[in-house]
Amino acid sequence: MKKLQLFFTVAAIGIANAAFGQTDTVFTTISQERGALATQQYSNETERAFNFLTPAKWMFKADLGYSLFNLFDNPGIRISAETKLSEALSISANVQYDLESGRLTSREQLRLGTTIRWYYDMKKRIAAGKSASNFSGNYLALEPSWIRGKESNYTNSGVELIAKFGIQRRLLRHGYFDLSYGLGVRHNQTSPYSRGGWYLSTRPQVSMGLALFSPKKKDMPVGEVCDVIRCFQETRRMFKIDLYNLLNVTAFPTHGTSFSFNPSVAYEQKIGGSPFSAEFSLAGSSALYAFNPGFSAPIKVNAIGGGGMVELRWYFLQKKRMLEGKSGNNLSGVFWGVHAGYGATRSHFTQIGNNSDGTSNTQYVRSVLGVQHRILNRGFVQFKIGAGVFQRQSNIMYQDGREINGKAGPSLDIYGELKAGLAF
C-alpha cells in the first residue's frame, strides 16, 4: 500500500504544477561546480518534487496511470526506456499493448516505436545552474511507430510518424509524468474494414507512473517528502477539479477516432474532528466517435451524459498516524468508503438507412478502498478500487419506428478510478 501511495502521490505533483506553468523556477545552488554526481541541496519544494538538479543518464518508465485506468475494462501496458545521447538529446524505445474484449467482438493493438527528443532549453538551464543533465524538461520530439491491430477475424498493420511537443518531469525518487500532444501521418493496409492509405493522425498522451533512473538517487528524508505532500497541513474541506480524465482522444487501427470531454468536480468535508468525511461529486461527459469502414457508409456516434455520487469515507489510519507524529488532521491518506450514485446518457447513431437514438440510466452502490493526498499548494491525487452492484435501463429507437427496451442487473460491478488535478 505504501508503494501505491507513493506512486499516486508523485503523479499528481506533475498535473497540479503543469497547470500553473511552473516550468522555469529559479533555484539557489550551494556550489558553483557542475560535477555530474555532486550532491545537490534543494532550495524549495518544487525542486524536491521534480529533481531538476539531480542528474540521470537513462530511465525506464512504466505508465501505471494508463494500466490502472484500464485495468478492468481494456487492460493494457505502456513501457519505454530512454537514454541520453547528449545534454539536450535523448532516444527511447517504446512498447504499448491494448486488449479490449466484449460479447460480440474483441480488439487488440500492439505498438512498437522509438522517440527522438530534443530538450530544447536543457543546455541553457544547465549553464544557468537551474538543472543537471536529466529527463526533467520541455521537449520537441519525432516518433515513428509500427502498429499491428487485430479485430475479430482480421489483422491490420500500419506505420505512423508523429511530431510532438511535451513536458516531462521526474517526481521524487521513483516517479515521473509526461504530457504531450502530437500531429502527423499514418498509413494502414487495405482490409475488409478499411480502404487503407495515408491519413492525418493526432496523438495526445498523458503518462504517469514509476521510473528507474541511473545513477540512482538517495532516499528523500521523510520531512522533505511531507513538504511536498503536505502531511501536516490541517485541511477540513476540499473542492477538487479532475484534470487527468478531462479530455480523451483515441485513434483506432482502422479509420476511426473518438473524442470525449469529461468534466468532474467534487467537494469533500470532514465530519467534525473525526477521521470521517463526506464527498459530493458531479460529472459530465460528451463524446464523438467517427468511423469510416470503407465498404459501407461512414458511422458517427455522439453522446452526452452526466451523473452524481455521494460517498462516506473513513480515514482509518489517521488517528494512529497523528499519535505517531506522521500526519495532521486532514483529508490525506488511506481510506475505506461506501458510495451510491446515478448516471444518465443520451446518444445518437448515424449511418445512412440505420439511424437511431438511445437513452440509458444507471444506479450503483459500491464499497471502495482508496488513497488521497493533497499535493503542494493546489494539487491532489486520488485512486480508488472496489466492487458493488449496478442496475441499468436502456432504450433504443430506430428511424423506422422499431423500439428496443432493456434492463440489466442487479449485476456485479468491479470498479477502479484514478483522478488528479487541482484542489482548493
RODREN-792319 format. One record per residue (C-alpha): residue number from 0; residue in one letter; x, y, z. Coordinates in Angstrom, 1 decimal. Layout:
// residues N
seq: NUM&type: A&east: X&north: Y&up: Z
...
***
This chain:
// residues 424
seq: 0&type: M&east: 0.0&north: 0.0&up: 0.0
seq: 1&type: K&east: 2.9&north: 2.4&up: 0.7
seq: 2&type: K&east: 4.2&north: 1.9&up: -2.8
seq: 3&type: L&east: 0.8&north: 2.7&up: -4.3
seq: 4&type: Q&east: 0.6&north: 5.7&up: -2.1
seq: 5&type: L&east: 4.0&north: 6.9&up: -3.3
seq: 6&type: F&east: 3.1&north: 6.5&up: -6.9
seq: 7&type: F&east: -0.2&north: 8.3&up: -6.8
seq: 8&type: T&east: 1.3&north: 11.0&up: -4.6
seq: 9&type: V&east: 4.1&north: 11.9&up: -7.0
seq: 10&type: A&east: 1.8&north: 11.6&up: -10.1
seq: 11&type: A&east: -0.4&north: 14.5&up: -9.0
seq: 12&type: I&east: 2.6&north: 16.8&up: -8.4
seq: 13&type: G&east: 3.0&north: 17.0&up: -12.2
seq: 14&type: I&east: -0.6&north: 17.5&up: -13.0
seq: 15&type: A&east: -1.0&north: 20.4&up: -10.5
seq: 16&type: N&east: 2.2&north: 22.2&up: -11.3
seq: 17&type: A&east: 1.9&north: 21.8&up: -15.1
seq: 18&type: A&east: -1.5&north: 23.5&up: -14.8
seq: 19&type: F&east: 0.1&north: 26.5&up: -13.2
seq: 20&type: G&east: 3.0&north: 26.6&up: -15.6
seq: 21&type: Q&east: 5.8&north: 26.1&up: -13.0
seq: 22&type: T&east: 8.4&north: 25.1&up: -15.5
seq: 23&type: D&east: 11.1&north: 27.7&up: -15.0
seq: 24&type: T&east: 11.6&north: 28.3&up: -11.3
seq: 25&type: V&east: 14.9&north: 29.9&up: -10.3
seq: 26&type: F&east: 17.0&north: 27.9&up: -7.8
seq: 27&type: T&east: 19.9&north: 28.9&up: -5.5
seq: 28&type: T&east: 22.8&north: 26.4&up: -5.6
seq: 29&type: I&east: 25.4&north: 25.9&up: -2.9
seq: 30&type: S&east: 28.3&north: 25.1&up: -5.2
seq: 31&type: Q&east: 29.4&north: 26.7&up: -8.5
seq: 32&type: E&east: 30.8&north: 23.4&up: -9.8
seq: 33&type: R&east: 28.8&north: 21.3&up: -12.3
seq: 34&type: G&east: 30.0&north: 17.9&up: -11.1
seq: 35&type: A&east: 27.7&north: 15.3&up: -12.7
seq: 36&type: L&east: 27.4&north: 13.3&up: -9.5
seq: 37&type: A&east: 27.8&north: 16.1&up: -6.9
seq: 38&type: T&east: 25.4&north: 16.2&up: -4.0
seq: 39&type: Q&east: 22.8&north: 18.9&up: -4.6
seq: 40&type: Q&east: 21.0&north: 20.9&up: -1.9
seq: 41&type: Y&east: 17.4&north: 21.7&up: -2.7
seq: 42&type: S&east: 16.2&north: 25.3&up: -2.4
seq: 43&type: N&east: 12.4&north: 24.8&up: -2.3
seq: 44&type: E&east: 9.6&north: 22.2&up: -2.5
seq: 45&type: T&east: 9.4&north: 22.3&up: -6.3
seq: 46&type: E&east: 13.0&north: 21.1&up: -6.6
seq: 47&type: R&east: 12.3&north: 18.4&up: -4.1
seq: 48&type: A&east: 9.4&north: 17.2&up: -6.2
seq: 49&type: F&east: 10.9&north: 17.5&up: -9.7
seq: 50&type: N&east: 14.6&north: 16.8&up: -9.1
seq: 51&type: F&east: 15.8&north: 19.4&up: -11.6
seq: 52&type: L&east: 19.3&north: 19.3&up: -10.1
seq: 53&type: T&east: 19.6&north: 15.5&up: -10.0
seq: 54&type: P&east: 21.5&north: 14.1&up: -12.9
seq: 55&type: A&east: 20.3&north: 11.0&up: -14.9
seq: 56&type: K&east: 21.7&north: 9.2&up: -17.9
seq: 57&type: W&east: 18.9&north: 6.8&up: -18.6
seq: 58&type: M&east: 15.4&north: 6.0&up: -17.3
seq: 59&type: F&east: 13.0&north: 3.1&up: -17.6
seq: 60&type: K&east: 9.3&north: 4.1&up: -17.4
seq: 61&type: A&east: 6.1&north: 2.1&up: -16.7
seq: 62&type: D&east: 2.9&north: 4.1&up: -17.2
seq: 63&type: L&east: 0.9&north: 2.8&up: -14.3
seq: 64&type: G&east: -1.7&north: 5.5&up: -14.7
seq: 65&type: Y&east: -2.6&north: 4.1&up: -18.1
seq: 66&type: S&east: -2.6&north: 0.5&up: -16.9
seq: 67&type: L&east: -4.6&north: 1.0&up: -13.8
seq: 68&type: F&east: -7.1&north: 3.3&up: -15.5
seq: 69&type: N&east: -7.9&north: 0.5&up: -18.0
seq: 70&type: L&east: -7.4&north: -2.4&up: -15.5
seq: 71&type: F&east: -11.0&north: -3.8&up: -15.6
seq: 72&type: D&east: -12.3&north: -2.7&up: -19.0
seq: 73&type: N&east: -9.5&north: -2.6&up: -21.5
seq: 74&type: P&east: -6.2&north: -3.9&up: -19.9
seq: 75&type: G&east: -3.0&north: -2.7&up: -21.4
seq: 76&type: I&east: 0.6&north: -1.8&up: -20.8
seq: 77&type: R&east: 2.8&north: 1.1&up: -21.8
seq: 78&type: I&east: 6.5&north: 1.0&up: -21.1
seq: 79&type: S&east: 9.6&north: 2.7&up: -22.5
seq: 80&type: A&east: 13.4&north: 3.1&up: -21.9
seq: 81&type: E&east: 15.0&north: 6.5&up: -22.6
seq: 82&type: T&east: 18.7&north: 7.2&up: -22.7
seq: 83&type: K&east: 20.7&north: 10.4&up: -23.1
seq: 84&type: L&east: 22.7&north: 11.0&up: -26.3
seq: 85&type: S&east: 23.9&north: 14.4&up: -25.2
seq: 86&type: E&east: 22.8&north: 17.0&up: -22.7
seq: 87&type: A&east: 19.8&north: 18.0&up: -24.9
seq: 88&type: L&east: 19.1&north: 14.9&up: -27.0
seq: 89&type: S&east: 17.7&north: 11.5&up: -26.0
seq: 90&type: I&east: 16.3&north: 8.4&up: -27.7
seq: 91&type: S&east: 13.8&north: 5.9&up: -26.3
seq: 92&type: A&east: 12.3&north: 2.5&up: -27.3
seq: 93&type: N&east: 8.5&north: 2.3&up: -26.7
seq: 94&type: V&east: 6.1&north: -0.7&up: -26.3
seq: 95&type: Q&east: 2.3&north: -0.4&up: -25.9
seq: 96&type: Y&east: -0.2&north: -3.2&up: -25.9
seq: 97&type: D&east: -4.0&north: -2.9&up: -25.6
seq: 98&type: L&east: -6.7&north: -5.6&up: -25.3
seq: 99&type: E&east: -10.5&north: -5.0&up: -25.5
seq: 100&type: S&east: -13.0&north: -7.8&up: -25.4
seq: 101&type: G&east: -16.8&north: -7.9&up: -25.4
seq: 102&type: R&east: -19.6&north: -10.2&up: -26.1
seq: 103&type: L&east: -19.6&north: -9.6&up: -29.8
seq: 104&type: T&east: -16.1&north: -8.6&up: -30.7
seq: 105&type: S&east: -12.5&north: -8.4&up: -29.5
seq: 106&type: R&east: -9.8&north: -5.9&up: -30.4
seq: 107&type: E&east: -6.1&north: -5.8&up: -29.6
seq: 108&type: Q&east: -3.3&north: -3.5&up: -30.7
seq: 109&type: L&east: 0.5&north: -3.7&up: -30.4
seq: 110&type: R&east: 2.5&north: -0.5&up: -31.0
seq: 111&type: L&east: 6.4&north: -0.6&up: -31.3
seq: 112&type: G&east: 8.3&north: 2.6&up: -31.8
seq: 113&type: T&east: 11.1&north: 4.9&up: -30.9
seq: 114&type: T&east: 11.2&north: 8.6&up: -29.9
seq: 115&type: I&east: 14.0&north: 11.1&up: -30.5
seq: 116&type: R&east: 13.6&north: 14.0&up: -28.1
seq: 117&type: W&east: 15.2&north: 17.4&up: -28.1
seq: 118&type: Y&east: 15.1&north: 19.1&up: -24.6
seq: 119&type: Y&east: 15.4&north: 22.5&up: -26.3
seq: 120&type: D&east: 16.1&north: 24.6&up: -23.2
seq: 121&type: M&east: 18.2&north: 22.0&up: -21.3
seq: 122&type: K&east: 21.7&north: 23.4&up: -22.2
seq: 123&type: K&east: 20.6&north: 26.9&up: -21.2
seq: 124&type: R&east: 19.2&north: 25.7&up: -17.9
seq: 125&type: I&east: 22.4&north: 23.7&up: -17.1
seq: 126&type: A&east: 24.6&north: 26.7&up: -17.9
seq: 127&type: A&east: 22.4&north: 28.9&up: -15.6
seq: 128&type: G&east: 22.6&north: 26.3&up: -12.7
seq: 129&type: K&east: 18.9&north: 25.6&up: -12.9
seq: 130&type: S&east: 19.2&north: 22.0&up: -14.0
seq: 131&type: A&east: 21.5&north: 19.0&up: -14.2
seq: 132&type: S&east: 21.6&north: 16.8&up: -17.3
seq: 133&type: N&east: 18.5&north: 14.6&up: -16.9
seq: 134&type: F&east: 15.0&north: 14.0&up: -18.2
seq: 135&type: S&east: 13.0&north: 16.8&up: -16.5
seq: 136&type: G&east: 12.3&north: 19.4&up: -19.1
seq: 137&type: N&east: 10.2&north: 20.6&up: -22.1
seq: 138&type: Y&east: 10.9&north: 18.9&up: -25.4
seq: 139&type: L&east: 10.2&north: 18.6&up: -29.1
seq: 140&type: A&east: 10.1&north: 15.0&up: -30.5
seq: 141&type: L&east: 9.8&north: 12.8&up: -33.6
seq: 142&type: E&east: 8.2&north: 9.5&up: -33.0
seq: 143&type: P&east: 8.0&north: 6.8&up: -35.7
seq: 144&type: S&east: 5.9&north: 3.7&up: -34.8
seq: 145&type: W&east: 4.7&north: 0.4&up: -36.2
seq: 146&type: I&east: 1.2&north: -0.7&up: -35.3
seq: 147&type: R&east: -0.5&north: -4.0&up: -35.6
seq: 148&type: G&east: -4.2&north: -4.2&up: -34.9
seq: 149&type: K&east: -6.3&north: -7.3&up: -34.7
seq: 150&type: E&east: -10.1&north: -7.2&up: -34.5
seq: 151&type: S&east: -12.3&north: -10.4&up: -34.5
seq: 152&type: N&east: -11.1&north: -12.3&up: -37.6
seq: 153&type: Y&east: -8.9&north: -9.9&up: -39.4
seq: 154&type: T&east: -5.5&north: -8.3&up: -38.9
seq: 155&type: N&east: -4.4&north: -4.8&up: -40.0
seq: 156&type: S&east: -0.9&north: -3.2&up: -39.6
seq: 157&type: G&east: 0.4&north: 0.2&up: -40.4
seq: 158&type: V&east: 3.0&north: 2.8&up: -39.7
seq: 159&type: E&east: 2.8&north: 6.3&up: -38.1
seq: 160&type: L&east: 5.1&north: 9.3&up: -37.9
seq: 161&type: I&east: 4.3&north: 11.9&up: -35.3
seq: 162&type: A&east: 5.9&north: 15.2&up: -34.4
seq: 163&type: K&east: 5.3&north: 16.1&up: -30.7
seq: 164&type: F&east: 5.6&north: 18.8&up: -28.1
seq: 165&type: G&east: 5.7&north: 17.7&up: -24.5
seq: 166&type: I&east: 6.6&north: 18.3&up: -20.9
seq: 167&type: Q&east: 8.3&north: 15.6&up: -18.8
seq: 168&type: R&east: 9.2&north: 15.7&up: -15.1
seq: 169&type: R&east: 10.9&north: 13.3&up: -12.7
seq: 170&type: L&east: 8.9&north: 13.0&up: -9.5
seq: 171&type: L&east: 10.5&north: 12.3&up: -6.1
seq: 172&type: R&east: 12.7&north: 9.1&up: -6.2
seq: 173&type: H&east: 10.7&north: 6.7&up: -8.5
seq: 174&type: G&east: 8.1&north: 8.7&up: -10.3
seq: 175&type: Y&east: 7.5&north: 10.6&up: -13.5
seq: 176&type: F&east: 4.8&north: 12.3&up: -15.6
seq: 177&type: D&east: 4.8&north: 13.1&up: -19.3
seq: 178&type: L&east: 2.2&north: 15.3&up: -21.1
seq: 179&type: S&east: 2.5&north: 15.6&up: -24.9
seq: 180&type: Y&east: 0.5&north: 16.4&up: -28.0
seq: 181&type: G&east: 1.4&north: 15.0&up: -31.4
seq: 182&type: L&east: 0.4&north: 15.6&up: -35.0
seq: 183&type: G&east: 1.5&north: 13.6&up: -38.0
seq: 184&type: V&east: 0.5&north: 11.0&up: -40.6
seq: 185&type: R&east: -0.5&north: 7.3&up: -40.5
seq: 186&type: H&east: -0.7&north: 4.6&up: -43.1
seq: 187&type: N&east: -2.9&north: 1.5&up: -42.9
seq: 188&type: Q&east: -3.1&north: -1.6&up: -45.1
seq: 189&type: T&east: -6.3&north: -2.3&up: -47.0
seq: 190&type: S&east: -8.6&north: -4.7&up: -45.1
seq: 191&type: P&east: -12.3&north: -5.7&up: -45.1
seq: 192&type: Y&east: -12.9&north: -2.9&up: -42.7
seq: 193&type: S&east: -10.6&north: -0.2&up: -44.2
seq: 194&type: R&east: -9.7&north: 1.3&up: -47.6
seq: 195&type: G&east: -6.2&north: 1.8&up: -46.3
seq: 196&type: G&east: -3.8&north: 4.6&up: -47.4
seq: 197&type: W&east: -2.4&north: 7.7&up: -45.7
seq: 198&type: Y&east: -4.4&north: 10.0&up: -43.4
seq: 199&type: L&east: -3.8&north: 12.6&up: -40.7
seq: 200&type: S&east: -3.2&north: 11.4&up: -37.2
seq: 201&type: T&east: -3.2&north: 13.1&up: -33.8
seq: 202&type: R&east: -1.8&north: 11.6&up: -30.6
seq: 203&type: P&east: -2.3&north: 13.4&up: -27.3
seq: 204&type: Q&east: -0.9&north: 11.5&up: -24.4
seq: 205&type: V&east: -0.8&north: 11.7&up: -20.6
seq: 206&type: S&east: 1.6&north: 9.3&up: -18.8
seq: 207&type: M&east: 2.1&north: 8.9&up: -15.1
seq: 208&type: G&east: 3.9&north: 6.1&up: -13.4
seq: 209&type: L&east: 7.0&north: 4.6&up: -11.9
seq: 210&type: A&east: 10.5&north: 5.0&up: -13.2
seq: 211&type: L&east: 14.0&north: 3.7&up: -12.6
seq: 212&type: F&east: 16.9&north: 6.0&up: -13.1
seq: 213&type: S&east: 20.7&north: 5.8&up: -13.4
seq: 214&type: P&east: 22.6&north: 7.0&up: -11.4
seq: 215&type: K&east: 20.3&north: 6.2&up: -8.5
seq: 216&type: K&east: 19.1&north: 8.9&up: -6.2
seq: 217&type: K&east: 19.3&north: 8.6&up: -2.4
seq: 218&type: D&east: 16.1&north: 8.4&up: -0.4
seq: 219&type: M&east: 14.4&north: 11.7&up: 0.4
seq: 220&type: P&east: 14.2&north: 12.5&up: 4.1
seq: 221&type: V&east: 10.7&north: 12.0&up: 5.5
seq: 222&type: G&east: 10.4&north: 15.7&up: 6.3
seq: 223&type: E&east: 11.1&north: 16.7&up: 2.7
seq: 224&type: V&east: 8.5&north: 14.3&up: 1.4
seq: 225&type: C&east: 6.0&north: 15.8&up: 3.8
seq: 226&type: D&east: 6.8&north: 19.3&up: 2.5
seq: 227&type: V&east: 5.7&north: 18.1&up: -0.9
seq: 228&type: I&east: 2.6&north: 16.1&up: 0.0
seq: 229&type: R&east: 1.5&north: 18.3&up: 2.9
seq: 230&type: C&east: 1.4&north: 15.6&up: 5.6
seq: 231&type: F&east: 0.8&north: 18.1&up: 8.4
seq: 232&type: Q&east: -1.5&north: 20.6&up: 6.7
seq: 233&type: E&east: -4.8&north: 20.9&up: 8.6
seq: 234&type: T&east: -7.4&north: 20.5&up: 5.9
seq: 235&type: R&east: -11.1&north: 20.2&up: 6.8
seq: 236&type: R&east: -12.6&north: 20.7&up: 3.3
seq: 237&type: M&east: -11.5&north: 20.4&up: -0.3
seq: 238&type: F&east: -13.0&north: 21.4&up: -3.6
seq: 239&type: K&east: -11.5&north: 19.3&up: -6.3
seq: 240&type: I&east: -11.3&north: 19.5&up: -10.1
seq: 241&type: D&east: -10.2&north: 16.4&up: -12.0
seq: 242&type: L&east: -7.8&north: 17.2&up: -14.9
seq: 243&type: Y&east: -6.5&north: 13.7&up: -15.6
seq: 244&type: N&east: -9.7&north: 12.5&up: -17.3
seq: 245&type: L&east: -10.9&north: 15.8&up: -18.6
seq: 246&type: L&east: -10.1&north: 15.1&up: -22.3
seq: 247&type: N&east: -9.5&north: 11.8&up: -24.1
seq: 248&type: V&east: -8.7&north: 11.3&up: -27.7
seq: 249&type: T&east: -8.2&north: 7.8&up: -29.2
seq: 250&type: A&east: -7.3&north: 6.7&up: -32.7
seq: 251&type: F&east: -8.2&north: 3.2&up: -33.7
seq: 252&type: P&east: -6.3&north: 0.9&up: -36.2
seq: 253&type: T&east: -9.0&north: 1.5&up: -38.9
seq: 254&type: H&east: -10.3&north: 4.9&up: -39.8
seq: 255&type: G&east: -11.9&north: 5.7&up: -36.5
seq: 256&type: T&east: -11.3&north: 8.4&up: -33.9
seq: 257&type: S&east: -13.1&north: 9.1&up: -30.6
seq: 258&type: F&east: -13.1&north: 12.4&up: -28.7
seq: 259&type: S&east: -14.6&north: 12.7&up: -25.2
seq: 260&type: F&east: -14.8&north: 15.6&up: -22.8
seq: 261&type: N&east: -15.4&north: 14.6&up: -19.1
seq: 262&type: P&east: -15.6&north: 17.5&up: -16.6
seq: 263&type: S&east: -15.7&north: 16.3&up: -13.0
seq: 264&type: V&east: -15.8&north: 18.3&up: -9.7
seq: 265&type: A&east: -16.1&north: 17.2&up: -6.1
seq: 266&type: Y&east: -16.5&north: 18.7&up: -2.6
seq: 267&type: E&east: -15.3&north: 16.8&up: 0.5
seq: 268&type: Q&east: -16.0&north: 17.9&up: 4.1
seq: 269&type: K&east: -14.6&north: 16.4&up: 7.3
seq: 270&type: I&east: -17.2&north: 15.4&up: 9.9
seq: 271&type: G&east: -16.2&north: 17.3&up: 13.0
seq: 272&type: G&east: -12.8&north: 16.4&up: 14.2
seq: 273&type: S&east: -13.3&north: 12.7&up: 13.4
seq: 274&type: P&east: -11.4&north: 10.7&up: 10.7
seq: 275&type: F&east: -14.7&north: 10.5&up: 8.7
seq: 276&type: S&east: -15.7&north: 12.7&up: 5.8
seq: 277&type: A&east: -18.5&north: 13.1&up: 3.2
seq: 278&type: E&east: -17.9&north: 13.8&up: -0.5
seq: 279&type: F&east: -20.4&north: 15.0&up: -3.1
seq: 280&type: S&east: -19.3&north: 14.8&up: -6.8
seq: 281&type: L&east: -20.8&north: 15.7&up: -10.1
seq: 282&type: A&east: -19.5&north: 14.6&up: -13.5
seq: 283&type: G&east: -20.5&north: 15.2&up: -17.1
seq: 284&type: S&east: -19.5&north: 13.6&up: -20.4
seq: 285&type: S&east: -19.7&north: 14.3&up: -24.1
seq: 286&type: A&east: -18.3&north: 12.0&up: -26.8
seq: 287&type: L&east: -18.0&north: 11.8&up: -30.6
seq: 288&type: Y&east: -16.9&north: 8.7&up: -32.4
seq: 289&type: A&east: -16.4&north: 8.7&up: -36.2
seq: 290&type: F&east: -15.7&north: 5.5&up: -38.1
seq: 291&type: N&east: -15.3&north: 5.1&up: -41.9
seq: 292&type: P&east: -15.2&north: 1.3&up: -42.6
seq: 293&type: G&east: -14.6&north: 1.8&up: -46.3
seq: 294&type: F&east: -17.1&north: -0.8&up: -47.5
seq: 295&type: S&east: -20.2&north: 1.0&up: -46.4
seq: 296&type: A&east: -21.4&north: 4.4&up: -45.3
seq: 297&type: P&east: -19.5&north: 6.2&up: -42.5
seq: 298&type: I&east: -20.8&north: 5.8&up: -39.0
seq: 299&type: K&east: -21.0&north: 8.5&up: -36.4
seq: 300&type: V&east: -22.0&north: 8.3&up: -32.7
seq: 301&type: N&east: -22.4&north: 11.2&up: -30.4
seq: 302&type: A&east: -23.4&north: 11.0&up: -26.8
seq: 303&type: I&east: -23.9&north: 13.3&up: -23.8
seq: 304&type: G&east: -24.4&north: 12.4&up: -20.2
seq: 305&type: G&east: -23.9&north: 13.2&up: -16.5
seq: 306&type: G&east: -24.4&north: 12.0&up: -13.0
seq: 307&type: G&east: -23.7&north: 12.4&up: -9.3
seq: 308&type: M&east: -22.4&north: 10.5&up: -6.4
seq: 309&type: V&east: -22.4&north: 10.7&up: -2.6
seq: 310&type: E&east: -19.6&north: 8.9&up: -0.7
seq: 311&type: L&east: -18.9&north: 8.5&up: 3.0
seq: 312&type: R&east: -15.2&north: 7.9&up: 3.9
seq: 313&type: W&east: -13.2&north: 6.7&up: 6.9
seq: 314&type: Y&east: -9.5&north: 7.5&up: 7.0
seq: 315&type: F&east: -8.9&north: 4.6&up: 9.3
seq: 316&type: L&east: -5.1&north: 5.1&up: 9.8
seq: 317&type: Q&east: -5.3&north: 8.8&up: 10.5
seq: 318&type: K&east: -5.5&north: 8.8&up: 14.3
seq: 319&type: K&east: -2.7&north: 6.3&up: 14.6
seq: 320&type: R&east: -0.5&north: 8.5&up: 12.3
seq: 321&type: M&east: -1.4&north: 11.6&up: 14.3
seq: 322&type: L&east: -0.3&north: 9.9&up: 17.5
seq: 323&type: E&east: 3.0&north: 8.9&up: 15.9
seq: 324&type: G&east: 3.6&north: 12.5&up: 14.6
seq: 325&type: K&east: 3.3&north: 11.5&up: 11.0
seq: 326&type: S&east: 0.1&north: 13.3&up: 9.9
seq: 327&type: G&east: -2.1&north: 16.2&up: 10.7
seq: 328&type: N&east: -5.9&north: 16.2&up: 10.9
seq: 329&type: N&east: -6.7&north: 16.4&up: 7.2
seq: 330&type: L&east: -8.1&north: 14.7&up: 4.1
seq: 331&type: S&east: -4.9&north: 12.8&up: 3.1
seq: 332&type: G&east: -4.2&north: 9.1&up: 3.5
seq: 333&type: V&east: -5.7&north: 5.7&up: 3.0
seq: 334&type: F&east: -9.5&north: 5.4&up: 3.3
seq: 335&type: W&east: -12.4&north: 3.0&up: 3.2
seq: 336&type: G&east: -15.7&north: 4.2&up: 1.8
seq: 337&type: V&east: -19.1&north: 3.4&up: 0.5
seq: 338&type: H&east: -20.9&north: 5.4&up: -2.2
seq: 339&type: A&east: -24.1&north: 5.5&up: -4.2
seq: 340&type: G&east: -24.7&north: 7.2&up: -7.5
seq: 341&type: Y&east: -26.7&north: 7.8&up: -10.6
seq: 342&type: G&east: -25.8&north: 8.4&up: -14.2
seq: 343&type: A&east: -27.7&north: 9.0&up: -17.4
seq: 344&type: T&east: -26.7&north: 9.1&up: -21.1
seq: 345&type: R&east: -28.4&north: 10.1&up: -24.4
seq: 346&type: S&east: -26.8&north: 9.0&up: -27.7
seq: 347&type: H&east: -27.4&north: 9.3&up: -31.4
seq: 348&type: F&east: -26.2&north: 6.8&up: -34.0
seq: 349&type: T&east: -25.9&north: 8.0&up: -37.6
seq: 350&type: Q&east: -25.5&north: 5.8&up: -40.7
seq: 351&type: I&east: -27.4&north: 6.1&up: -44.0
seq: 352&type: G&east: -30.5&north: 3.9&up: -43.5
seq: 353&type: N&east: -29.8&north: 2.9&up: -40.0
seq: 354&type: N&east: -30.1&north: 6.0&up: -37.7
seq: 355&type: S&east: -31.2&north: 5.5&up: -34.0
seq: 356&type: D&east: -31.4&north: 7.3&up: -30.7
seq: 357&type: G&east: -30.7&north: 5.8&up: -27.4
seq: 358&type: T&east: -31.0&north: 6.6&up: -23.7
seq: 359&type: S&east: -29.7&north: 4.8&up: -20.6
seq: 360&type: N&east: -29.6&north: 5.3&up: -16.9
seq: 361&type: T&east: -27.6&north: 3.5&up: -14.3
seq: 362&type: Q&east: -27.8&north: 3.3&up: -10.5
seq: 363&type: Y&east: -25.0&north: 1.8&up: -8.4
seq: 364&type: V&east: -23.8&north: 1.1&up: -4.9
seq: 365&type: R&east: -20.1&north: 0.2&up: -4.1
seq: 366&type: S&east: -17.6&north: -0.3&up: -1.3
seq: 367&type: V&east: -14.1&north: 1.1&up: -2.1
seq: 368&type: L&east: -10.6&north: 1.2&up: -0.7
seq: 369&type: G&east: -8.6&north: 4.3&up: -1.8
seq: 370&type: V&east: -5.8&north: 6.7&up: -1.1
seq: 371&type: Q&east: -5.8&north: 10.5&up: -1.5
seq: 372&type: H&east: -3.1&north: 13.2&up: -1.0
seq: 373&type: R&east: -3.0&north: 16.9&up: -1.1
seq: 374&type: I&east: 0.0&north: 18.0&up: -3.3
seq: 375&type: L&east: 1.9&north: 21.3&up: -2.9
seq: 376&type: N&east: -0.4&north: 24.3&up: -2.7
seq: 377&type: R&east: -3.1&north: 23.5&up: -5.3
seq: 378&type: G&east: -2.9&north: 19.8&up: -6.3
seq: 379&type: F&east: -4.4&north: 16.5&up: -5.3
seq: 380&type: V&east: -4.4&north: 12.8&up: -6.4
seq: 381&type: Q&east: -6.9&north: 10.1&up: -5.7
seq: 382&type: F&east: -7.1&north: 6.4&up: -6.5
seq: 383&type: K&east: -9.9&north: 4.0&up: -5.6
seq: 384&type: I&east: -10.7&north: 0.4&up: -6.2
seq: 385&type: G&east: -13.7&north: -1.6&up: -5.1
seq: 386&type: A&east: -16.8&north: -3.6&up: -6.0
seq: 387&type: G&east: -20.6&north: -3.3&up: -5.8
seq: 388&type: V&east: -23.7&north: -3.8&up: -7.7
seq: 389&type: F&east: -25.3&north: -1.8&up: -10.6
seq: 390&type: Q&east: -28.6&north: -1.7&up: -12.5
seq: 391&type: R&east: -29.1&north: -0.2&up: -15.9
seq: 392&type: Q&east: -32.2&north: 0.5&up: -18.0
seq: 393&type: S&east: -31.8&north: 1.3&up: -21.7
seq: 394&type: N&east: -34.0&north: 2.3&up: -24.7
seq: 395&type: I&east: -33.2&north: 2.4&up: -28.4
seq: 396&type: M&east: -35.5&north: 3.9&up: -31.0
seq: 397&type: Y&east: -34.7&north: 3.3&up: -34.7
seq: 398&type: Q&east: -35.7&north: 5.6&up: -37.6
seq: 399&type: D&east: -38.1&north: 3.0&up: -38.9
seq: 400&type: G&east: -40.1&north: 3.1&up: -35.7
seq: 401&type: R&east: -38.7&north: 0.0&up: -34.1
seq: 402&type: E&east: -38.0&north: 0.3&up: -30.3
seq: 403&type: I&east: -35.9&north: -1.9&up: -28.0
seq: 404&type: N&east: -36.0&north: -1.7&up: -24.3
seq: 405&type: G&east: -33.7&north: -3.5&up: -21.9
seq: 406&type: K&east: -32.8&north: -3.9&up: -18.3
seq: 407&type: A&east: -29.6&north: -5.2&up: -16.8
seq: 408&type: G&east: -28.9&north: -6.1&up: -13.2
seq: 409&type: P&east: -28.6&north: -6.1&up: -10.4
seq: 410&type: S&east: -25.1&north: -7.2&up: -11.5
seq: 411&type: L&east: -21.6&north: -7.3&up: -10.0
seq: 412&type: D&east: -19.6&north: -4.1&up: -10.7
seq: 413&type: I&east: -15.8&north: -4.1&up: -10.4
seq: 414&type: Y&east: -14.6&north: -0.5&up: -10.1
seq: 415&type: G&east: -11.3&north: 1.4&up: -10.4
seq: 416&type: E&east: -10.8&north: 5.2&up: -10.6
seq: 417&type: L&east: -7.8&north: 7.5&up: -10.9
seq: 418&type: K&east: -8.1&north: 11.3&up: -10.5
seq: 419&type: A&east: -5.5&north: 14.0&up: -10.3
seq: 420&type: G&east: -5.9&north: 17.7&up: -10.6
seq: 421&type: L&east: -6.5&north: 21.0&up: -8.7
seq: 422&type: A&east: -7.6&north: 21.4&up: -5.1
seq: 423&type: F&east: -8.8&north: 24.4&up: -3.3
***
